Amino acid sequence: MNSRNLEYIRPNNLKRAKKLADNKLLSKALLKKNGIAVPELIAVIKNQADLENFNWQTLPPSFALKPNRGFGGEGICCALHA
């Protein structure tokens, strides 16, 4: 954890607010509930079986794969396909 997080974010935000901010699915649901536009959610992969059974042919021409919990862009994969 960097010094900015230790000095400002951690002590100045409620635990439940940090939990919401750190969870993309919860954040997306809250934003959508409050009328804020969010990108379409194509799928949620919860386990290895979901990944193996996902129909990759259904993806749109461009998409992003994002872990539900991440840090600073780690784990994001973007793709363009024809």
C-alpha positions as CSV (number, residue, x, y, z in Angstrom):
1,M,0.0,0.0,0.0
2,N,1.5,3.4,-1.0
3,S,1.8,6.4,1.4
4,R,-1.2,8.2,-0.3
5,N,-3.5,5.3,0.6
6,L,-2.1,5.0,4.1
7,E,-2.2,8.8,4.9
8,Y,-5.4,9.8,3.1
9,I,-7.7,7.1,1.8
10,R,-7.5,4.6,4.6
11,P,-8.2,7.0,7.6
12,N,-10.6,9.3,5.8
13,N,-13.1,6.8,4.3
14,L,-15.6,4.5,6.0
15,K,-14.9,0.8,5.8
16,R,-18.1,0.1,3.9
17,A,-17.3,2.9,1.4
18,K,-13.9,1.3,0.7
19,K,-15.5,-2.1,0.3
20,L,-17.9,-0.7,-2.3
21,A,-15.2,1.2,-4.1
22,D,-13.0,-2.0,-4.2
23,N,-15.8,-4.2,-5.7
24,K,-16.5,-3.4,-9.4
25,L,-19.8,-5.4,-9.4
26,L,-21.2,-3.6,-6.3
27,S,-20.0,-0.2,-7.7
28,K,-21.6,-0.9,-11.0
29,A,-24.9,-1.8,-9.4
30,L,-25.0,1.3,-7.3
31,L,-24.1,3.6,-10.2
32,K,-26.8,2.0,-12.4
33,K,-29.4,2.2,-9.6
34,N,-28.7,5.9,-9.4
35,G,-29.1,6.5,-13.1
36,I,-25.5,6.8,-14.0
37,A,-24.5,5.2,-17.3
38,V,-22.2,2.2,-17.0
39,P,-20.8,-0.2,-19.6
40,E,-22.8,-3.3,-20.4
41,L,-21.9,-6.3,-18.2
42,I,-21.5,-9.3,-20.5
43,A,-20.8,-12.0,-18.0
44,V,-19.5,-12.7,-14.5
45,I,-17.1,-15.6,-14.3
46,K,-17.1,-17.0,-10.8
47,N,-15.1,-20.1,-11.1
48,Q,-13.1,-22.4,-13.5
49,A,-16.3,-24.1,-14.8
50,D,-17.9,-20.7,-15.7
51,L,-14.7,-19.9,-17.6
52,E,-14.6,-23.2,-19.5
53,N,-18.3,-23.0,-20.4
54,F,-18.3,-19.4,-21.5
55,N,-19.2,-18.9,-25.2
56,W,-16.4,-16.7,-26.4
57,Q,-18.1,-16.3,-29.8
58,T,-20.8,-14.1,-28.1
59,L,-18.4,-11.3,-27.3
60,P,-18.8,-7.9,-29.1
61,P,-16.1,-6.5,-31.4
62,S,-14.4,-4.8,-28.5
63,F,-14.5,-5.7,-24.8
64,A,-12.5,-5.6,-21.6
65,L,-11.9,-8.4,-19.1
66,K,-11.6,-7.1,-15.6
67,P,-11.1,-8.8,-12.3
68,N,-13.8,-7.8,-9.8
69,R,-11.2,-6.7,-7.4
70,G,-8.1,-5.1,-8.8
71,F,-5.5,-2.5,-8.1
72,G,-4.4,0.2,-10.4
73,G,-5.4,-1.5,-13.6
74,E,-3.7,-4.9,-12.8
75,G,-5.5,-7.8,-14.4
76,I,-7.3,-5.8,-17.1
77,C,-7.2,-7.3,-20.5
78,C,-8.7,-5.5,-23.5
79,A,-9.4,-7.0,-26.9
80,L,-10.5,-6.1,-30.3
81,H,-11.6,-8.9,-32.6
82,A,-13.2,-9.0,-36.1
